[in-house]
Amino acid sequence: MIELVAGGARSGKSRYALDRASATAGEHIFVATATGGDEGMDQRIARHQAERGNEWNLIEEPICLSAVIKQSSEGQVLLVDCLTLWLTNWLCSEESNDWPIEKKRFLTALKAAKSQIFLVTNEVSLGVVPMGQLSRDFVDEAGWLHQDVASIADRVTMVTFGIPTAIKKPGLD
């Protein structure tokens, strides 16, 4: 089972995904794509760590998310937070030209995964088209990534104001 959980900044998406994943039986693994580097991000990371407590194993992987998914196994519950930070890491890396290769590996790994996977991401396509090239590339790539992941996912949930809304779920047409 794969669930994509999307929402805007401070929408409650991470809390919702954490609650859903915590309620799923199995070995709980939090996959963090964020990297520190400034005081604000360090504070966000610390808050997320405190919210999930000690019952979660941690994998920090800002780049090779496909390998983490590929190595997961039945009986594991993965919570990946978040896809848009992962994309940002790629677009800002020296290897940014390899993004299409990693994206394909990631989607292939998702299709073959035996673990339960919850993927958190920021919805960024509801605003205006950004002026800068990197920002436009980010919005484009995020939109395409979200479409591809949503087509694979069993469930897609949009969280707004802390309220989850099912966009795709088994039995929902």
C-alpha positions in Angstrom: 0.0 0.0 0.0 1.3 3.4 -1.0 -0.3 6.7 0.2 0.7 10.1 -1.2 -0.1 12.8 1.3 0.0 16.4 -0.1 -0.8 19.8 1.2 0.6 23.3 1.5 3.0 24.6 4.1 1.7 24.1 7.6 -1.4 22.2 6.3 -1.1 19.3 8.7 0.1 16.8 6.1 3.1 15.5 8.1 1.0 15.1 11.2 -1.7 13.2 9.2 0.9 11.0 7.6 2.6 10.3 10.9 -0.7 9.3 12.5 -1.7 7.0 9.6 1.7 5.4 9.5 1.9 5.0 13.3 -1.5 3.1 13.1 -0.1 0.7 10.5 1.4 -2.5 12.0 5.1 -3.1 11.2 8.6 -1.8 11.7 8.3 2.0 11.5 11.0 3.7 9.5 11.1 7.5 9.0 12.9 8.5 5.9 14.1 12.1 6.1 15.0 13.9 3.0 15.7 17.3 4.7 19.1 18.5 5.5 19.9 21.1 8.1 22.0 24.1 7.3 20.2 27.0 8.8 18.6 27.7 12.2 15.0 27.5 10.9 15.5 24.2 9.1 17.3 22.8 12.2 14.3 23.8 14.3 11.9 22.1 11.9 13.9 18.9 12.0 14.0 18.9 15.8 10.3 19.4 16.0 9.6 16.5 13.6 11.9 14.3 15.6 10.1 15.2 18.9 6.7 14.5 17.3 7.5 11.0 16.1 9.3 9.9 19.3 11.7 7.0 19.8 9.6 4.2 18.3 10.7 5.2 14.8 14.0 4.1 13.1 15.5 6.9 11.1 17.1 6.9 7.6 18.4 10.2 6.4 18.6 10.2 2.6 18.5 13.5 0.8 19.4 12.1 -2.7 19.1 8.4 -3.3 15.6 7.8 -2.2 15.1 5.0 -4.8 17.7 2.9 -3.0 15.9 3.2 0.3 12.6 2.2 -1.3 14.2 -0.7 -3.2 15.8 -2.0 0.0 12.6 -1.9 2.0 10.8 -5.1 2.7 7.5 -6.6 3.7 6.6 -5.8 7.3 8.1 -2.3 7.2 6.2 0.9 7.3 8.1 3.8 5.6 7.2 7.4 6.1 9.1 9.6 3.6 9.1 13.3 4.4 9.2 14.9 2.0 9.3 14.5 -1.8 9.6 18.2 -2.6 12.6 18.6 -0.4 14.1 15.6 -2.1 13.4 17.2 -5.5 15.0 20.5 -4.3 18.1 18.6 -3.2 18.4 17.1 -6.7 17.7 20.4 -8.6 20.3 22.2 -6.5 23.0 19.5 -6.7 25.9 19.3 -9.0 24.3 16.1 -10.5 21.0 17.8 -11.3 21.2 16.4 -14.9 20.8 12.9 -13.4 17.4 13.8 -11.9 15.4 12.0 -14.6 17.4 8.8 -14.0 16.8 8.9 -10.2 13.1 9.7 -10.7 12.7 6.7 -13.0 14.5 4.5 -10.4 12.3 5.8 -7.7 9.0 5.1 -9.6 10.3 1.6 -10.5 11.1 0.9 -6.9 7.7 2.2 -5.7 5.9 -0.2 -8.2 7.9 -3.1 -6.8 7.8 -2.2 -3.1 6.6 -4.8 -0.6 6.5 -2.4 2.3 3.8 0.1 3.3 4.8 3.5 2.2 3.5 7.0 3.1 4.9 9.8 1.0 4.6 13.4 2.2 4.9 16.2 -0.3 4.1 19.9 -0.7 1.4 20.9 -3.2 3.0 23.8 -5.1 0.9 24.0 -8.3 -1.9 26.1 -6.9 0.0 29.4 -7.1 1.3 31.7 -9.8 4.0 30.6 -12.2 7.3 31.7 -10.6 9.6 34.2 -12.4 12.9 32.5 -11.9 14.1 29.6 -14.0 15.0 27.3 -11.1 11.6 28.0 -9.5 9.8 27.3 -12.7 11.8 24.1 -13.1 10.9 23.1 -9.6 7.2 23.6 -10.0 7.2 21.7 -13.3 9.2 18.8 -12.0 7.2 18.6 -8.8 3.9 18.6 -10.8 5.2 15.8 -13.0 6.6 13.8 -10.0 3.3 14.2 -8.2 1.3 13.0 -11.2 3.5 9.9 -11.6 3.5 9.0 -7.9 -0.3 9.5 -7.7 -0.8 7.1 -10.6 1.1 4.4 -8.7 -0.3 5.2 -5.2 -3.3 3.3 -3.8 -4.4 6.4 -1.9 -3.9 10.1 -2.4 -4.9 12.5 0.4 -4.9 16.3 0.3 -4.6 17.9 3.8 -5.9 21.5 4.1 -6.2 23.3 7.5 -5.5 19.9 9.2 -8.4 18.3 7.4 -7.6 15.3 5.2 -9.6 14.9 2.0 -9.4 11.6 0.0 -8.5 12.4 -3.6 -7.9 8.7 -4.5 -8.7 5.6 -2.5 -9.8 2.1 -3.2 -13.5 2.2 -4.1 -13.5 6.0 -4.8 -14.3 6.8 -8.4 
